[in-house]
Amino acid sequence: MNHTPAHALLNIHASALAGMVSSPKHFERWAALAADEDYPDADLSEERFHESLVSADEALTALWSRHLTAWDFAEEPLWALDTRARTDERRAVIYDRLRFGSDLRKALDNAVPVAKLPGPTVITREFTPWYTAERMTARSFYWKSYEGKLRAKGWSDAAIASLDEASRAVVERLTDPEQTAARQAKGLVVGYVQSGKTANFTGVTAKAIDAGYRLVIVLGGTLNLLRAQTQRRLDMELIGQENILRGADLNDLDSLVGVDYVSDDDADWPEFVRHGGRPSTLGAFDIERLTTRDNDYKSLAQGIRALEFEKREPTRPLHDPANIHHAAARVLVVKKNKSVLTKLVKDLKQIHGLLGELPALIIDDESDQASVNTLDPKKWEAGTTERTAINGLISQLLKLLPRAQYVGYTATPFANVFVDPGDDEDIFPSDFLISLPRPTGYMGAQDFHDLDSPVAEDERTFANSQEKAHVRGIYESSGDRLQEAMDAFVLSGALKLYRAEHGLSEKPFRHHTMLVHQSVRKDDHAELALRINSMWHQAGYSSVAGHERLASLWASDFIPVSEARASDLPSPTSYEELRPYVNLARQRIGSNGQPVIVVNGDSDRYFDQLGLDFDRTPHVWKILVGGTKLSRGFTVEGLTITYYRRTTQQADTLMQMGRWFGFRPGYRDLVRLYIGREEPFGRDKSADLYEAYEAICRDEETFREQLAQYAVVVDGQPQMTPMEVPPLVAQHLPWVRPSARNKMFNAELVEIRSPGRPIEPASYPLNNGAAHKRNTERWRPLLDALDTTPVSFSNPPDSSSSLTRTFEALTGVVAHDDLLGVLTQLEWERPRYFDPHLTYLRQLDGSLAKVDNWLLVSPRLASNKRVEASILGSVPLSLVRRKRQAGKTSFGRIASVEHRLAAQRLIDTAAAPLRLDADQSAAVGPTTGVVLLYPVVDGDSHSDVHAVVRHGSADPSRIVMAFTLIPPTSAMSADRRLVRFRAKDSRHRNDATIPVSGPAPDLPSV
């Protein structure tokens, strides 16, 4: 065999892999077939393949990356031998099927590591599988085109495979567009704020139209600016040039009149997808746009004919495969506007007969905005359901289109739970709820908050603390720091320009923005904008004093953060080297003499004149001042500095204000959040907005984690369905109820099982000293089990610290029955709050699993922070300060990270007897759990802890006996079920809501 050139090897491998669409196969055989005619003497040995990989053959590596990643991500394929996607075990099965040796496996693992990313979490009803791999492969014209566009934009194979998986999870739960019976499916897709939800629904749209959906209605925001953003994305990345031109000749200017993007010389037109010809001439089908970038839906442009579909087989319905796959798809992107949607409904009503045959897809972007029915049911006329305008029009669309599927998209996981699940004509996601994974490269809550950081506050640095790196608190003592925030905006802009000139791509730095959000009142916006404008012109950015101020901030803030977080990125060695770029940044921001733009209008005309179209404006380098209009669906491109001081009591409102979340390629280290920590609130209160935001993030992350746990299918059956999500949400938001007062949720959460996982209740009685005292008295007998000699626990070095961390605790062993006796008597802020956990714990007497005893651990704080006191005559215990979450009755967390980590290690290793001292031992083995017990003082400062102690004893009415339980991993039934619901009325097992009155016989647990 001769030395096969790289291009020949690439062709052989590409041909061989093309034959392995459904599964990996014996590669040597397929490569031999591929080489047989054109390259009969090719060297197909593993050694030659290995040599190419080691020498970094980019084309060959990219080819294998696409295929290995696709197989890594495949969900439950028959060939995978029950291995989970995105694991080393799955990759080993792939190599086995390819018959690769160990050296080649190692080389491929180095070249294409397994992308161990989380997949989407899917809560679903049972559904009939129809979207098979064979069907998807047979009809994938627009998905393949979109996939190619994403790859050209620089998406990694893993990111594309993740999107492929998540979009497939949506499409496979829609109704088969070819099936005879009409059926509507309704679902909700939950992403993160500014995390790429548009990419997901573009992928869903591509796959849905490939599969046979022929009318797609995208509800894209409440302003034309937002609608146009969505239209442009779909036009550029999915619909493509040929469908936009519709046969017009690019060389014939007369034929281009009125064709958007081309007629006005849009600079990005060359970036629009090209299919290589009209799709209908390439064996696929065309897409006809019923809206354009500049024109929302007005009426059917060609009259009703625009929605007439030519049937190849006139005697068969449109959804028949003989007809549907030859018909063009229609796509509309419309505002959530009463006038627009009324016209659409009116036009559809004139099309008789066809609508019953038309597979349609309605995608509702920001589905919790305007779409939800917010009218008070108490004011409805008897026997009727009254709706808000947009909700009513969406309901009419669903009635008119019996084959329509509804998919809502939102960033707040608690959204749309206020929709009445018993209203069949509303938008409750009765078929599926999909929580998208946090995308790679995304800056979210974990990047601005030290959530559960094991690092002590006084040891946190720019390197190990997100708050230190990115958050700048505004306190009464600090002044408003607005000038500093503006200086940070200028400096970060200068650093972007420096990086662009020293090897980084300019694309992420095209826009550079600062957001100032302090009030919802328009008068306040105007006043604040005037002040910022005045400050800008007085800041002296070209003066000696101005440069000295910037140099000082650069040295004290930007240098240390960038050294700790982005040492691999270009950085100036001195301020003098950066100074020319400061001048350029100042000029860009202050162009046209106007560094500030106020964003608070309600009309499309208002937004048109702002020059805030990030798609069509070459560079937006401005300070944006606004309120609500900057918080919903509006993507602020290039956002680097945020100044946030607006107080609100609405959790979803505060979450949507998180415009500082998003993708920040090449400038993550430059992002800063200036946020109020002592904002006036009410008459005599102050609010810490940073803490309030963290509390919301914790709730949402906990909810997502619960969904992920309960999404695991047990014996082929889902553990929970979308109908059962509202009562689970009610565990986080106790005010969640069905919208109609005469209804209640039919699903009741009756048991949560937590084998090997922490149980940490947080909703202890509020402002109820008598209840605290009674709870403390109930715990008192167990405190006698604690030995007076402390035991040392240690946590080895890990990703959070290179050091071994130790702490001391008093310990003792209590019987399971004794602990259960205490837990069953405890009082909570909400009645029955702990019942689902108690149901589980009661069964650990052997009926479900056997737990003999519990290791009781009372941690001691470091000596310099320790306040010890006797609890009703007990041995002295270390009191702990905790604070309830802003605006809530519950604490954010109870157990410290280090304490929980040590307890979890004991459970995970099911350790041999732990030596407590020379004379005593306790088995932390398969039938022993761990209890972390804390005498908690609810307070703001250390002095609050001292205040509850008198003569060495703590006031039991001012102590919250808080705890974290970790049952042993063996405390699990054979069916592995983690959550159980019960229907309150067995006669309506599949109904989400039932009338409050009337008999409600119990149903055996499900």
N, C-alpha and C positions, 0 to 999 in steps of 0.2 A: 504494500500500500504506500502511496506517495503522501507527502504532507498536504493535507487538504486545506486549501485557502479558507480564510474566515468567511468570505461571502458564500462559498459553497456550503460550508458547515451550517451557516445560518439558514439557508434555503432548505436544507435537508431537515433540520430540526423544526422549522416552521411547518413544513409539510407533514411531518410525523405528528406533531402536536395538534395540528388541525384535524387529524383523524381521531383525536381523543376528546371529543366534545363532551361526552357524558361522564367519562371517568378516565383516570390514568391507566395505561396499559403497558405491556412489555415493550420498553422503549427500543431496545436493540432490533426487534423484529420490525417495528413500524418505521424505524429509521432506514433499515435495509430496503424495505418496500419503496420508501420515498427516494432513495438514492439509486435504485435499480437501473433506471434508464439514463438519467442525465449525469449521474456521478457514480458509475459502477465501481471505480477504484478508490472511492473515498475512504478515508480513515475514520471509522465509526467507533473506535475504541473508547473506553472510559478515560484512558490516559489522555487522548487528544481533547476530549471534552473538558477534563480537569485542567489541562494546560490553558485552554481558552478562558476558563473562569478565573484562574489564578492571575492571568495576564490582564484581567479587567477588560474583556471584550464586552463593551457596553451594549451593543445590539443584541448579542446572544443572552447576556444577563437580563436585559429588559424583557426579552421574549419569555424566558423561563420565570421571571418575576410575575408576569401576568398570569401564566398558567398555574404555577404553584400557589399563588395567592388565591386564585379562584377556587382551587381544590381545598385550600385551607379553610375558606369561608363557607364552603357548601354545607347547607343545613340538612343533616341526617340522610345523606345519600346511602343507597344500599351497599355500595362498595366499601364504606368507611368503617365497617365492623364496630358500629356503635361508639366510635371515638367522637369526642366533642370537637366542634369547629375551633380553629385557631389555637390548637395545642400541639405540643411536641409529639403526642401520641398520634394525632391525625397525620402529621407530617411523616412519621415513621411508616404509617400504612401506605401513604402515597409512594414513598421510596420503595417499599416492598413490592408494590404493584408494578413499578417501573423497573424493578430488578436491579437497582443500583447498589454498588459496593460502598464500603464504609468511607473510603477516601473521597469519593465523589459526593457522598452525602454531606461530609464536613464542608467541602468547598461550596456546595449549594447553600448550606445553612449560613455560611459566612457571607455569601453574595446576596442571598434572599432570606433574611431571618424571618421566623414566624411572627406575624403581627398579632401579638396577644392583646387585641383590643376587645372591649366589651361589645356584645351585640345588642340589638334593640330588645327591650322588654315588652312582651306581648301578652295582654290580658284579652281573652277572646272567648266568644261562644264557639261551640262546635260548628264546623262548616264543611261543606262538601269540596274536597280538593279538586281543582280543575286546571290551575295554572302550573302545569307540569313542566319539567325541564325541557322535554321534547317540544311542547307547544311554544314555550318561550323562545327556544332556539329557532324554531321554524319561522316565527314571525317576530323579528327584532330589529327592523330597519331603523326606526327612530331611536330606540335605546342604544343601538350600536353607534349611531351618529352622535348622540349625546355623550356617550362614553368617550368617543374620540375627541370631542370638544374639551371635555374635562381633562383628558390626558394632555392635550395641547396647552391647557391653562396651567399645567404643572402639578395636577393632582397625582398623588402617589397611587400605586396599584392597590395598596391596602385601603386608602381612602375611597377609591372607586368601588372596590369589592364591598366595603362597609355600606356604601350608598346603595349598591346593587341589592344587598341583603335586606336593608331596611325598606327600600321601595317595593321589593318583592313581597315582604311581609304585609304591606298594605294591599297590593293588587290581588294577591291570592285570596284575600278575605272579601273582596267585592264579588258580586254575582257574575257568573260566567255570562259574558255578553251574547253568547250563541244559544243559551238555553231557552227552551220553549216558554216556561213559566216566568212571568214577570215577578221580580223580587227586588226590594230595596235593601241595601246594607248601609248602616251608618256607623262611622268611626271617628276617633279623635287621635291625632298625632301630636305628641307633646315633645317639643324640643327645648332648647335653652335660648335665652334672650340673645338675639343677634348671632345665632350659631349656624345659620345655613339651612333654615327650614325651606327656603325657596328652592334650593338644590334638590331637596327630597321630593317636593311636590312636582318639580319638573321631571324628575326620574319616574315618579308615579304616572304622570301624564304620558310620558313617552311609552311606557310599558302598557298602559291602559289602551291607548289608541292602536298600538301594535296588536293588542289582543282582540280589538274589535269595537271599542267604545268610539262613537262617532260624533258626539256633541260634548264638548268640555267647556264648562262655565267656571271661570275663576273669579271669585269675589275678592278683589284686591284692594282693600283699604277704603277709607272714607273720603280721600282727596285724589284728584286726578294725578298729582305728583306721585303718590304712592302707586296708583293704578298704572301709570306710565312706566314706573320703575319695573313693575312685574311684567308688563307687556314687552318691554325691551328685553328683559332677561329671556323670556320664552322665545321671542323672535330671534334673538342672537344665538341662543344655545340649542334650540330645539326645532323651531319652524324653518329657519334657514332662508338663504337668499332666493332660491328658486321659487319657493312658495310665496315669498313676499313680492317678487317681480311678476309672477303669474304669466310668464311668457314675454314680458317686456324686454326689449333689446337695450342693453346698457349703452350701446353706441347711438341709439336713437333718442335724442333728448325729448322729443315730443311725446314718446311713449312713456317717459318717466315722470311726466307731470303728475303730481299728487301721490307718487309712491314715496312713503316715508323712508327716512334714512338716506336714500339715494338722491332725491330731488333737492335736499338741503345740504348735500356733501358732508354727511355725518362722518367724522374722522374714524369711527370704529367700524364702518361698513366692511372693510376687508376682514375683520375678525368674526363676522357672522358665519355661521355654519354653512358649508357648501356641500350639497349632496352629489354633485357631479352630473346634474340634469334634473328635470322634473321627476319627482319620485314615481309618478304614475307611469313614466316611460321606463323605469328601472325595476319594474315588477312589484312596486309597493303602491302607495296611494298618496295623493296630495293632501295638504292641510289648507283649508280656506279660512282666512281670518275675518271675523265679523266685527272686530274692533281693531284699531291701529294705535300706534304710539300716541298720536295727538287726538284721536277721536274715540271717546267712549261710545257705548252703544246708544244709537239714536233711533234707528229702526233698521229693518232688514234692507240693506243697500239695494239689492235687486228685487225687493218685494219678497213675497212669500217664497218665490223660486229659490231664494238663497238657502232655504232649508228643505228643498225637494231633493230626494236621493234617487238616483236612477238605479233601478233593479235589473240585474242581468236575468233573473228569473222572476218575472212579474207576478206569478201565482204564489210565490213564497214570500214570507214576511222579510222585512229588512234585516232582522237579526239572524236570519238563516246564513250559514257559512258561504253559501253560493252567492249571496248578495253583499254581506257586510264587508268582506275583505276587499271588495273592488270599489267601494264607495269612499269618497273623500271625507275627511274629518273636518268638523267645524270647531273653531276655538274662539271663545270670547273672554276678554278680561274686562270686568265691569266694576265700577265703584259700588259700595254699599250705600246707595243713594235712592231715595224713594222714587224720584222721577225716572231714573234710569231703569230700575228694576220693574217699575210699573209698565213701561214701554215694552220691555222684554216679555213680561207675562202676557200683555195684551196681544203681542204678535204671535206668541206661541199658541194662544187660544184659537187663532184663526186657522191653524194647521190641523185639520181633522184626520183622524185615523192613524197617521204616521207616528205620532208621539208614543203611542202604545207599543210600537215596534222598535223605537230608537234607544239603543243603549247610551246612556248619558252619565257624565261624571261631574259633580259639583264640588269644587275645592274652595273651602272657605278659609282664607288667610286671616289670622288674628280673629279666630272664631268666637272669642269671648267679647269682642268689641262689636256692638250694634246688633249682632245676630241673636243674642239671647233675649227671651221675652222677659222684660222687667216690670210688667204691669202687675199690680197687687191683686191676687186672686180674690181677695175679700170684696173688691169693688166690681167683680164681674157680675153680669146678669145671670140669674139662675139658669143652669143647664148650658151655659155657653163658655167658650174660651176666648177671651179677648187678647189680642196680640199687639206688640209694638209694630211699627211700620215695616222695618226690615225683616223682623222675625216672621211677620205675616206673609210677606212676599216670598221669602225662602220656603215657607210652608206651601204656598201656592205653586211654586216651581216643582216641589216634590209631588204635589197632587197631579200636576199636568204631565209629569214625566214618570210614569209608573216604573220604568226601568232605570231611573236615576239612582246613582250611588252618592252618598254625602260623606265627605271627609273634611273634618275641621282641623286646622293647624293652630297651635298656640304655644306660648312659652311658659305659661303658668299651669302646673299640673293640677291645681285645684279649680281651674277654669271649667266651665260648662257643667259642673256638678250641681249648679243651681237650676239647671234645666230639669223640668219634671220628667222623670224617666217613664212615667205612665202615660204621657201624651204622645201617641203614635205619630202625630203630624208635626212634632217638634224635632229638635236636632240632638237629642240625647244619644250618645254613642253606644247604642244598644248591642252592636256586633263586635266592636273591638276598640281597645285603647292601647296605643303603642307609644312607649316612652323611648325616644331616641338616645343613643349613648352620647356622652360628652365628646365632641370631636377633638382629634389631635390638634394641638396648636391653639386651642380656644382659651381665652382668658375669662374665667368665670369666678364664682364665689371663692373657690379654693385658692385663687391667685390674689385675692385682696384681703382674705381673712385667715388667721391662723387657727383654722378649725381643728380642735383636738390636738394642738401641737404639744408634744412632750417636753419642749424646751421651756425652761422657766423664763418668766417675763424679763427678769434682770439679766438673762443670758442671751437674749434675742439680738440678732444682728441683721444687717442688710442681706446677708447670705442665707440665713435660716428662718427669717420672718417675712411673710408677705406684707404684713402691716407696716413694718419698718421700711420695706423697699418701696411700697407704692402709695401708702396712705398718709396724708398730712392733716391732722385734726385741727379744727377751728374751735378754740375755747375762748372764754371771756378774757382770759389772761393773755392770749396770743394775738388779740386783735383780729380783724376779719381776713387777713392774709390774702386779700384779693390782688394786691400789687405783686406779691410773691408768686401767685398762681399765673398771672400774666407774664411775669419774668420767666417762669418755667415753660410757658407756651413758646416764648421766643427762643429760649435755649434749646428746647427739644426740636423745634423746627430747624435751627441751625445745625444740630447734630444729625438730623435726617439728611440735610443737604450735603454735609461733610461725608456721610456714609455713602450717599449716592455717587459722589465723585471719587470714592476710594474702593470701588469694586462691588458694591451692593446694587441690586436692581432698583431703578427709580420708581417702578410701578407702585409699590406699597406706599411711596411718599408723595404720590400725585396730589393727594388732598391732606391737609393738616388743619385740624379743628380743635377748638376749645369750647366746652359747653358750660354755660352758667345757668343754673336752675335754682331759683330762690323763692319763687312765688307763682301762683296761678293767675294772679290779677294782671291784666294787660297794662294798667296804669303803672304798676310796679315795674314791668318789663321796660317800658319807655324811660322811666326814671333811672333804672339801673343801667340801661344801654347808654344813656347820656353821660352817666357818671364814668362808665368804663371808657367811653370815647374820650372824655376829658382826661382821665388818668393816662390813657395811651399817649396822648399828645404832650403830656407833662412828664412822661416817664424818662425822657432824655436818653433814648436808646442809642443815639449817635454821639452822646456827650461822654466826657471822661467819667463823670459820676455814675452815669447809667452803665457804662462798661464795667466799672469797679463793682457795682451791685450785682451784675450778671456773673462776673468772674467769681465773686464770693459764693453765690448760689451754686454755680457749677462745681466749685471745689468742695463745698460742704455736702452737697446732695447728689449731683449727677455723677461725679467721678466715683465715689465709693459704691453707689448702686450698680453702675455699669461694670466696674471691676469685679464685683461679686456675682453679677448675673449675666453679663454679656462680654466676658473677657476676650472672646473670639472675634468680636466685631471691631471694625476700624474705630479708633478713638484718637482725638488730637492729643498731642503731648503737652500742650500749653493752651491757655486761653487766647494768646496771641495768634496761634494757629487756627483757632476756631473763629476769631473775630471777623474775618471777611464773610463767613457764612451767617453770622449774626446780622450783619448788615443786609445780606440777601433775604434772610427770613423776615426782617423788619419791613423791607420793601414789599414783599409779597403780601404780608398780613395787612399792611396799611395801604395797599393799592386803591386807587380812586378816592383816597383820603378817608376811607370808611373801613376801619378794622372790625366793626361790630355789625351783626345782622340780627334783627329782632324777628323771631319766628313764633307768631301767635295768632295768625289770621285763620279765618274759617273758610275762605273762598279759594277756588282754584286760581282766580285772577290774582289774588294776593300772592300766592306762592309762585306764580309765573314770573312776577316782577322781581322776586328776590335774587334770582341768579343762583339758586341752590340746587340745581339739577346736577348731581354728582356724576351722572353719566355723560352729559353733554358739555359740561364746563371743564376746560382743561385743568385748572387748578382752583380749588376752593381752600384758601388759607384764611380762615376767619374765626372770630369769636362769636358764638351763637348764644343769644339770650332768649329764653322762652320758658314754656311750661308744658302743658299737656300735649301740645302738638309735636313736641320733641320726644314723646315717650311711647308712642304707639305705632309700630310698624315702620317708622321713619328711621332709616339707617343713616347715622351720622358717620360718614366715611372719614377715615384718618383721625378719629377722635383720640387725643393723647392726654389732654388735661381736662378734668371735670371739676367744677366748683358747685357743690350741691349742699343746699341749706333748707330745702323745702320739707316741712313736716306734714305727715298725713297719717291717718289712723287706718287706712285701707291697705291690707297686706298686698293685694294684687297690684294696686296703684304703685306702691313703693317698689315692688319687684320690676314693674315695667319701666320705672325710671332708671333702671340699671343700664343706661346706655354705655357705661364704661366697660361693659362686658363685650367681648367680640374677639376677632382675629387681629393680631398686631404684629405681623411678620416684620422682623428687622428692627422693631422698636419697642418690644415688650418692656425692656428696662427703663424706657423713658416715660412710661405711663404713670400718671399721678392722679390721685383722687383727693381733693380738698373737700372735707366733709364736716358738717357741724356736729360737735360732740356735746354742746350745751345750748341747744336751740330753745328759745322761749316757746312754751307749749301750755295753752290754757291760761288761767289767771296767774298762777304762781308756780308753775312747773317748768321743767326743762327736759328736753328729749335728746338722747344720744342717738343720732341717726345711724351712725356706724353700727352700734349694738343692735338697733332695731332691724337693720338690714341683715345682720348676721343671724338673728333669730328666725327671720323668714327663710333664709337660705338653709338653715338647719332643718326646719320643718319640711321644706320641699325635698331636701336630700334624703331625709328619713323616709318620706313617703315613696320616693323613687326606689329606695332600697327595699321597702316592703313589697312594692309591686314586683321587683325582680325576684324576691324570695317566693312569692305566691304564684308567679308565672310558671314555675316548674310544673310540668304535666306529671300527674301521678296515675299510673295504670291506664294511660291513654286518655285520661279525663283532666280537664282544667281544674285547678284548685279553687279558682274564683273566676267569675265572669264580669263583664262590665256592669251588669245589673247590681253586683255586690260591691262595686267601688264606692258609691256614695256613703254607706255606713262606715267604710274604712276611713274615708276622708273625714267623717264626723269625729273620728278619734283625734284628728288634728285641729279641726275647726268645729267646735261643739255647736255652733249655731246653724250648721248645714241641715236643712230640712227640705222635703219636697215643696215645690212652689205653691201647691194648693193646700190650704190649711186643713181641708177635710180629708187629706190623704196622709199616709205614712209609708216609709220604705218597707217593703215586704221582706227584704233580706235583713237578717240580724247577725252581727258578728258574735259568735258564741265561744270561740276558742282560738287562742294563738299559742302555738307550740314553739319552744325555743331551745331545742337540744344543742348544747355547746355554744349558745349565743346569749349575749347580755339581755336581761330584762331590767329596764331602768325607768320606772314610773317617775313622772315629774310634776303631776298636778295635785300637790298636797293642799290641805285646807288653807285658805287665804283669810288673813285677819280674823282668825278664830282661835284664840288662846286656849279656850276650853277643849277644843278638838285636839290641838297639839298636845295638851297635857294628857288627855286620855290615850292618845297614840303612844306617847312616851311611857306611860304606865304599862301599856300592853307589851312593849319591848323589854321592860325592866327585868323580868325573870331570866331572859336569855343572856343578859349582860353578866350574870354570875358565872357563865361558862368561860369568860375571858380570863386568861392567865395574866398575872401582874408583870411577868417578865416579857419585854418586847422581843419580837422575832425580826430578823433582817431579811428583806426580800431584795432581789437584784434583777435588773433587766440588762442583758448583754448588749454590746454595740449593735446598732442597726442603721437603717437609712437616715434616721432622724438625728443620730448622735454617734460619734466614734468612741464614746466613753461608756463604761458600765455605770448604770445609775442604780442607787440603792435607796431604800426607805425602810423605816421600822413600823411595826404594827403589833397591836395586841391581838391574840388569836385564841380561839377555842372551838370545840366541836359541839354542835347541837343536833338532836335527832330531827328527822324530817317532820314527824308529827308535831313536835314542839314548834318548829318554825311555821308550819302551816296553821297551827292554832293562833299564832300572832297575826299572820297575814290576812286571815279570814275576818278578823275583827277590826282592821284598820279603817279609818274614815278618810274620805277623799273629797276634793273640791267638787267633783262631779259624781253623783251616785252611780254605782256599778262600773266606774271607770276601770277598775282593776279586774273585773269579773272574767274577761276572756283569758287572762293569764291564770287566774285562780282555777278555772275549769281544768286547765292543763296540769297545774301543780297538784291538784287533788288526786289526779290519776297516777301520780308517781309513787303510790303505795303498793304498786305491783299490778294494778289493773291495766295500766298502759305500759309502764316500765317501772323499775324499782330503783328508788333513791333511798339509801339508808340514813345518811346524815349530811350535814353541811359544815364546811369550815367557815366560821365567822371571823372576819378580818376587820379590825377597827384601826385604820391607818393613823400614824402620827405625823404631823407636819414637821418641817425642819425646825430645829430648836429656836432659831431667831424669829419664827413666825407662830410658834406654838402657844395656844391658850388652852390649858387643861382644866377640866372641872368634873366633879362627880355628878352623875345623873341619878337622882333619887337614891343616893347612897351607894352607887356603883363604884368600881375602881375608876380613878380619874381617866377621862377620855379626851382626846384632842378635838376641840371644836373647830368647825370648818365654816367659812363664810361663802355663801352662794347668793346669787341675785336672780330674781325672777325676770323673765324676758319682758321687754318693753311692751306694755299694753296687753299682757297675757297673765294667766294665773299660774303658769308652769315655769319651772326652772329650765334654763338652757341645757345644763348637764349636771350630773351629780358626781359621779366617780371621776377622779383625775385620770389623765391618759396613762401615766405610769402605773397607777394602782390597777387600772383595768387590764393593762398589758400583762402585768405579773399574774393576775388572777386568770386571765385567758390562757397564759402559758401552762399553768397548773392543769387546767381543764384539757387543753389540747394534747398534752403529753401523757395525761392520765398517770401522773408520776407515781413512783414507788413511795412508801411512807416518807412524809416530809418531817425532818427532825425539828421539832419546836424548841426543845431543850434537852438536857441530858436524860431526863426522866420521863419525858412524854413524847408521844408521836401521834400523828393523825394521818390516816390514809386518804390521800387525794387520788383516788383510783376511779374505777368505772362506775361506782355507785355513790360518789361524793360530789356535791356541788359546792360552790363558793359564794359567800355573801359578803359584799363590801358594805359596811355600815358606817354612816356618818351622822353625828349630831350637828345639824346644820343651823346656822344663824342666817336669817334673811336680812342682809344689810349691804350698805354701800362701802363701808370702810372697816378697818381693823378695830376701830373704837366701838363699833356696833357689837363686835364679838365680846369685848371686855364688858360691855354694859349688861350682858345677861348673866354674868357671874357675880355671886356674892358669897363671901366666906368660903370659897372653894367649891361651891355648888352652883349648878346652872338652873335657871328658872325653867321648869319643864313646860310652861305655857309659851315660852319664847324659843323653844327648840323644835326643829322639824327632824324627826328621826327618819332620815332618807337612806335609801339603799339601792344597790345594784345586785341582782342575782344572776349567776351563770350556772344553769343546770349542767350535769355531765352530758357528754355527747351520746351516751348510751340511753338517755331518757327520751327515747323515740319509739314509736310503734313501727311495725313491719311495713305499713303502707307509706311511710315517709311523708305523710300529709302534715303541713305546717299550719294550716288555717282552716277553720270550719265555719260555715254560715248555716243559718236555719231560716226556712221560710216561715213567716208568722202565720200564714194561711196556706195550708197544703192544697186547698182547692185551686189556688192561683200560683202554682209553683213557678211558672215562667213569667209572672207579672212582676214588674219592678215596684209598683206601688199598689196599695189596696186602701179601701175606705177605712177611716179611723173607727167608725162604729161597726157593730155587728160582731158575731162570733168569729174567733180566730183560732181554730184548733191548731195544736202544735203539729209540726212535721218532724219525723225522726231526723236526727242530725245528718247532714249530707257531707 
